[in-house]
Amino acid sequence: MLMWVRKRIEVSPLDLANGLGYCVMPGDRQTTMQQIAEWWQSDHALVCLSVRSGFDLLLHSSGWPRGSEIIMSALTIPDMPRIVHENGMVPVGVDIDLQTMTPDVEEIRRRINPRTRAIVVAHLLGGLCDIGPILELARQHDLLVIEDCAQAFVGCGYQGDPSADVSMFSFGPIKTNTALGGAVMHVRQPVLLEQMRRGHDQWRYQTRLTFGRRIMKYGFVKAISTGPVCGGIYRFLKLFGRNHDGVASSMARGFAGPRFFDKIRRQPSMPLLRLLHYKLGNFDSSSTDHRSELGQRFAESAGEGVYVLGLEMQRQTFWVLAILVEEPRSLVRKLWDSGFDASNSCSLHAIFDDEDAVAARILQHIVFLPLHSGMPESEVLRMAELVRNASTQIPLFAEAGQAAQSDLPAARGTPQVVAKPHYEEASLAEPVTR
Ligand SMILES: *Cc1c(COP(=O)(O)O)cnc(C)c1O
């Protein structure tokens, strides 16, 4: 039995071999840093061990007093608010819009007070939020705007919205074009960048040995996550009444276990920098474009009755394909039995406890589906059919969808997502007025 894995680790055997080579012959740090910055055409890039490292460094370097408030998209990975807490600050979650996954500007306006220092917008699922209105609001209140582009890498040197103060890109194991770690922070505030550089220099280096081990680990994970092997593991664990889902997600975790802050507060090792440079130089955006097309085909074929998340985002690349259904668990089981490694266990986290919040309802009803450029279209369509037959539109979300459709320029069936990305357009898009 074949099983389409949910998340493919985007490294080739050649990438892994090169990575091991760099562990043996590391090369020069300054040169490699420069090459990475040149690839981005950025004179304000700081390369960190991970986005979490860079975000921690940013807050630490900010000079903001204890008790400062950081407004954040309500849905993000749990480590992000955790890092805010660790720095003595308070994460303030702002609910997101169901169609665009963008934090609501009016709610942000209400949450701003004299203690507020920054707004962190997470571009989720591989699409982009329109941050124009948020930027405008932030300017009025002298707040920093930080874009979390961890899920939104598309190559072509796209370095985030040029008006954002900070844009953060991740190359962690499950991210697009991974280098098995690493992050690029574009910091457009010279003083802050200088502070961050200084703080970063105080950190110890990730050792070559640590990174070498990481390469071996993910080489192994990659090997067992091929279709036939994954199918075999699924059947094997099922015999023992267990499922593969927990096993898989614990292996995908970047800095598992205790001493989290000790692990993230490191500078990247030399081989990591070189692998990152190599991966950037060899990135082929056609695979992201193809994934984006497959996601569109899925959405069209699944039809109106299936709510595909993030369809109205800008430049949607479907880094993950997620739908909302009434009964996530039963659909997931059914998909497993048909060879699709779906999941309803979520690595995302809602920053507040309000049950009625969109963020919380998404988490209750979300199902992640496998999608990557290596899947044949016929399989994507088979998956769409399974989903179509199994799901019923959730009344709450159906209403939200229809209400929003009437004031959106395009209806759900014909999303305004461009399959071929236009970066200038995406970053200079006019603010939507609501
Ligand atoms: C993966 C991810 C991060 C963390 O990136 P690392 O480089 O692994 O620290 C942060 N935010 C979001 C939304 C992510 O998906």
The ligand as an SDF file (V2000), in Angstrom:
LIG
                    3D

 15 15  0  0  0  0  0  0  0  0999 V2000
    7.9850   27.1030   11.3460 C   0  0  0  0  0  0  0  0  0  0  0  0
    7.4260   28.3610   11.8580 C   0  0  0  0  0  0  0  0  0  0  0  0
    8.1540   29.1620   12.7300 C   0  0  0  0  0  0  0  0  0  0  0  0
    9.4750   28.7480   13.3050 C   0  0  0  0  0  0  0  0  0  0  0  0
   10.4960   28.6430   12.3720 O   0  0  0  0  0  0  0  0  0  0  0  0
   11.8870   28.0170   12.8780 P   0  0  0  0  0  0  0  0  0  0  0  0
   12.8640   28.5030   11.8590 O   0  0  0  0  0  0  0  0  0  0  0  0
   11.7370   26.5430   12.8640 O   0  0  0  0  0  0  0  0  0  0  0  0
   12.1400   28.5480   14.2280 O   0  0  0  0  0  0  0  0  0  0  0  0
    7.5830   30.3470   13.1540 C   0  0  0  0  0  0  0  0  0  0  0  0
    6.3710   30.7290   12.7270 N   0  0  0  0  0  0  0  0  0  0  0  0
    5.6450   29.9890   11.8790 C   0  0  0  0  0  0  0  0  0  0  0  0
    4.3050   30.4820   11.4380 C   0  0  0  0  0  0  0  0  0  0  0  0
    6.1440   28.7780   11.4080 C   0  0  0  0  0  0  0  0  0  0  0  0
    5.4270   28.0310   10.5940 O   0  0  0  0  0  0  0  0  0  0  0  0
  1  2  1  0
  2  3  1  0
  2 14  2  0
  3  4  1  0
  3 10  2  0
  4  5  1  0
  5  6  1  0
  6  7  2  0
  6  8  1  0
  6  9  1  0
 10 11  1  0
 11 12  2  0
 12 13  1  0
 12 14  1  0
 14 15  1  0
M  END
$$$$
